[in-house]
């Protein structure tokens, strides 16, 4: 048994990293300390004004552990690694930092390529980024390949040179075809070096080269080629013209500032290379409500520069940060030369930092407006539905649909929406076990019975284990059941819930003759709904999603060769005749009622096959009567 008071006495007066865990051994917080003894003990003192979030975290601590390091710098590096690996709930985190894209140049290959990458590995490649826009990265890579005629294939060169024909890119003059040996390794490397210069912000050389090629082609009356160079020239010029700020000569620096609201902060970074602003990116930080702006900035610098491939000579910061000297040393070691952290107070540099802060504020405000619109589509729409039905507290909604293929392989779908958004991890599909033939009501009864019995069983197991977390998606019952249909489907659901002694409101999503949602069926009344409202749009999305999920399940069954039709058992009826029968008669019931003469009206049927179909269904009826 971990005794916190006893373990606190054992803490060493040494630098290191401490890890706070809850009673399920989940990591709550990771921190570093110059003196572990003093730092960790400070969490367990009373009335020291830490704020409600840290107080809540401390109340959850069941045990802690620590790792002693030789220096505070080692502790800083270890802290970063543990935070990135575990994303603790109470640490201020760089949001989704693992997903930011990079441009990767495989300079370790004899014939390098320019690739899109979501991760930065310790290999021989050069990385540029991270960027916040994946589409911008893809556009840049496409432009570079057009400019420098680099290969995009994954052939292993020089091993595979001459083994296959050149690809389409060579024929449309977008690749030098090193796969055929049409370009020497040295000439190809020159093109790669020019691409690296471009990525470093040196556009003048390529602009001059493109202009000369454009003029030469025009003079030679090769107008199509001249137009191609013109388009490339304009693309590069458009990129170059975005760099409006010039600060000194040959300087590499990052300008970093933030803007914070109650729950999030946006950090804006201006990347200056060779004295020119080559791009800007913004990054979100979470868990910021009880962290100071300098503290958020420090957490960003540590987490961002632990993963970025290039560290500039200077970081211009909005605020002084507590571990500035230590972080300077750490970054200098990573860069291999001195790195400076500076907080400009006056002049043009201070204005650049202020400009970055203004951009951060603008981004957060724009996203706040987006969030309001999104809330209207989701939470606002749920409130509209609840108001229409006279309900309150709707959070989770579940919708169901039944589908079958040619009367065989009935399947059911369950989709889940929470706060107006799909929760795909809780979607479930059902292969109907007790029903053969197209009986949607019986199928729905089976689906709902299995769903709620399963949920009740999981809840019972949780109670036996004295566990309060979700054991599975079925343990959480919905606040509203949405059935794909009207009175019939609603009554089936209500009867299942009554049998299981469960009380959940059930609402039908009623469609018109054109299979479009027209209203809601609730408490034996069809309620009209404004088709322009967000609530109506959400109902339509849920209904379409339930149908889509069922159809996808059918497709997966077909791909596995598991779907069969009762028509498969009729001799002389192949795939073409099966399709024709279902297309003409719509259902198996109608086919079974058809006479031989009615069957012969289909061009695909002859008398032998028509009599076989008729005999099959009537033989089945005779057997059932006996």
Long-range contacts (C-beta under 8 A, 24 or more apart in sequence): 2-62, 2-63, 4-44, 4-61, 4-63, 4-64, 7-63, 7-64, 8-40, 8-41, 8-44, 11-36, 11-37, 11-40, 11-41, 11-66, 12-36, 12-37, 12-68, 13-37, 13-38, 14-68, 14-69, 15-68, 15-69, 15-70, 15-71, 15-72, 15-74, 15-75, 16-66, 16-67, 16-68, 16-69, 16-75, 16-78, 17-66, 17-67, 17-69, 17-75, 17-78, 17-79, 17-82, 18-64, 18-65, 18-66, 19-64, 19-65, 19-66, 19-67, 19-82, 20-57, 20-61, 20-64, 20-88, 20-90, 21-61, 21-62, 21-63, 21-64, 21-65, 22-60, 22-61, 22-62, 23-60, 23-62, 24-469, 25-62, 26-89, 27-82, 27-86, 27-88, 28-57, 28-60, 28-61, 28-88, 28-89, 28-90, 29-57, 29-88, 29-89, 29-90, 29-91, 30-79, 30-82, 30-83, 30-86, 30-88, 30-91, 31-79, 32-72, 32-75, 32-76, 32-78, 32-79, 33-75, 34-72, 34-75, 36-66, 36-68, 40-64, 40-66, 50-290, 51-290, 52-290, 53-90, 53-287, 53-289, 53-290, 54-90, 54-290, 57-89, 57-90, 72-326, 73-326, 73-329, 73-330, 73-333, 76-302, 76-323, 76-326, 76-327, 76-330, 77-306, 77-330, 79-302, 80-302, 80-303, 80-306, 81-306, 83-303, 84-303, 84-306, 84-307, 89-287, 90-287, 91-287, 91-299, 92-285, 92-286, 92-287, 92-288, 92-291, 92-295, 92-296, 92-299, 93-285, 93-286, 93-287, 93-299, 93-303, 94-283, 94-284, 94-285, 94-299, 94-300, 94-303, 94-304, 95-264, 95-283, 95-284, 95-285, 95-286, 96-284, 97-130, 97-283, 97-303, 97-304, 97-307, 100-129, 100-130, 100-131, 100-132, 100-283, 101-129, 101-130, 101-131, 101-133, 101-134, 101-137, 102-127, 102-128, 102-129, 102-130, 102-131, 102-137, 102-309, 103-127, 103-128, 103-129, 103-131, 103-137, 103-140, 103-141, 103-199, 104-128, 105-192, 105-195, 105-196, 105-199, 107-192, 107-196, 109-157, 110-157, 110-158, 110-185, 111-151, 111-157, 111-158, 111-178, 111-185, 111-188, 112-150, 112-189, 112-192, 113-150, 113-151, 113-152, 114-141, 114-144, 114-145, 114-150, 114-195, 115-141, 116-141, 120-307, 120-308, 120-309, 126-196, 126-309, 127-309, 127-310, 128-199, 128-309, 128-310, 129-308, 129-309, 130-281, 130-307, 130-308, 131-279, 131-281, 132-281, 132-282, 132-283, 143-232, 143-235, 143-236, 143-239, 144-195, 144-198, 144-199, 145-174, 145-175, 146-174, 146-232, 147-194, 147-195, 147-198, 147-206, 147-210, 147-232, 147-236, 148-191, 148-192, 148-194, 148-195, 149-173, 149-174, 149-175, 149-176, 149-191, 150-175, 150-176, 150-188, 150-191, 150-192, 150-195, 151-175, 151-176, 151-177, 151-178, 151-179, 153-179, 155-179, 158-185, 198-236, 200-273, 200-274, 200-278, 201-243, 201-273, 201-274, 201-276, 201-278, 202-274, 203-236, 203-239, 203-240, 206-236, 207-233, 207-236, 207-237, 207-240, 210-236, 242-279, 243-276, 243-277, 243-278, 244-277, 245-270, 245-272, 245-276, 245-277, 245-352, 246-275, 246-276, 246-277, 247-272, 247-275, 247-277, 247-348, 247-349, 247-352, 248-275, 249-275, 250-274, 250-275, 251-275, 251-313, 251-314, 252-312, 252-313, 252-314, 253-312, 253-313, 253-314, 253-315, 253-316, 254-312, 254-314, 254-315, 254-316, 255-316, 255-352, 255-353, 255-356, 256-297, 256-300, 256-301, 256-315, 256-316, 256-317, 256-318, 256-353, 256-356, 257-317, 257-318, 257-353, 257-354, 257-356, 257-357, 257-359, 257-360, 258-285, 258-293, 258-296, 258-297, 258-300, 258-318, 258-357, 258-360, 259-357, 259-360, 259-361, 259-363, 259-364, 260-288, 260-293, 260-296, 261-364, 261-368, 262-289, 263-288, 263-289, 264-288, 264-364, 265-293, 265-296, 265-364, 266-360, 266-361, 266-363, 266-364, 266-367, 267-296, 267-297, 267-300, 267-304, 267-360, 268-356, 268-357, 268-359, 268-360, 268-363, 269-304, 269-356, 270-352, 270-355, 270-356, 271-312, 272-312, 273-312, 280-356, 280-359, 282-359, 282-360, 282-363, 293-318, 293-319, 294-319, 294-320, 294-321, 294-322, 295-321, 295-322, 297-321, 298-322, 298-323, 298-327, 301-327, 301-341, 302-327, 305-331, 305-334, 311-335, 311-339, 312-339, 313-337, 313-338, 313-339, 313-340, 314-339, 314-340, 314-341, 314-342, 315-339, 315-340, 315-341, 315-342, 316-342, 316-343, 316-344, 316-349, 316-352, 316-353, 317-341, 317-342, 317-343, 317-353, 318-343, 318-353, 318-356, 318-357, 319-343, 376-534, 377-420, 377-534, 377-537, 377-538, 378-419, 378-420, 378-421, 378-538, 379-419, 379-420, 380-420, 380-534, 381-420, 381-533, 381-534, 381-535, 381-537, 381-538, 382-419, 382-420, 382-535, 382-538, 384-533, 384-534, 384-535, 384-538, 385-480, 385-520, 385-535, 385-538, 385-539, 388-520, 388-527, 388-529, 388-535, 389-480, 389-505, 389-507, 389-520, 389-522, 389-527, 391-479, 391-480, 391-505, 393-479, 394-479, 394-480, 395-419, 395-479, 396-423, 396-476, 396-477, 396-478, 396-479, 396-480, 397-478, 397-479, 397-480, 397-481, 397-482, 397-542, 398-478, 398-480, 398-481, 398-482, 399-481, 399-482, 399-483, 399-484, 399-509, 399-542, 399-543, 399-545, 399-546, 400-444, 400-447, 400-448, 400-481, 400-482, 400-483, 400-484, 400-493, 400-546, 401-484, 401-543, 401-546, 401-547, 401-549, 401-550, 402-432, 402-440, 402-443, 402-444, 402-447, 402-484, 402-550, 403-547, 403-550, 403-551, 403-553, 403-554, 404-438, 404-443, 405-554, 405-557, 405-558, 405-563, 405-565, 406-565, 406-566, 406-567, 406-578, 406-582, 406-588, 407-437, 407-438, 407-565, 407-566, 407-587, 407-588, 408-436, 408-563, 408-564, 408-565, 408-566, 409-554, 409-557, 409-562, 409-563, 409-564, 410-435, 410-436, 410-438, 410-439, 410-443, 411-550, 411-553, 411-554, 411-557, 412-443, 412-444, 412-446, 412-447, 412-550, 413-546, 413-547, 413-549, 413-550, 413-553, 414-447, 414-451, 414-546, 415-542, 415-545, 415-546, 415-549, 416-473, 416-478, 417-538, 417-542, 420-538, 422-545, 425-473, 426-473, 426-476, 427-549, 428-473, 428-474, 429-549, 429-550, 429-553, 437-566, 437-588, 438-587, 438-588, 438-589, 440-485, 440-489, 441-488, 441-489, 441-492, 444-483, 444-489, 444-492, 444-493, 445-492, 445-495, 445-496, 448-492, 448-493, 448-496, 448-497, 449-496, 449-499, 449-500, 452-477, 452-496, 452-497, 452-500, 452-502, 453-500, 456-500, 477-502, 477-504, 478-504, 479-504, 479-505, 480-504, 480-505, 480-506, 480-507, 481-505, 481-506, 481-507, 482-507, 482-508, 482-509, 482-539, 482-542, 482-543, 482-546, 483-507, 483-508, 483-509, 484-509, 484-543, 484-546, 484-547, 485-509, 485-510, 485-511, 486-510, 486-521, 486-526, 487-521, 487-524, 490-521, 490-522, 509-539, 509-542, 509-543, 517-543, 567-591, 567-613, 569-616, 570-612, 570-613, 570-616, 571-612, 572-608, 572-609, 572-612, 573-609, 573-612, 573-613, 576-604, 577-602, 577-604, 577-605, 577-609, 580-604, 580-605, 581-605, 581-613, 591-617, 592-617, 592-620, 592-621
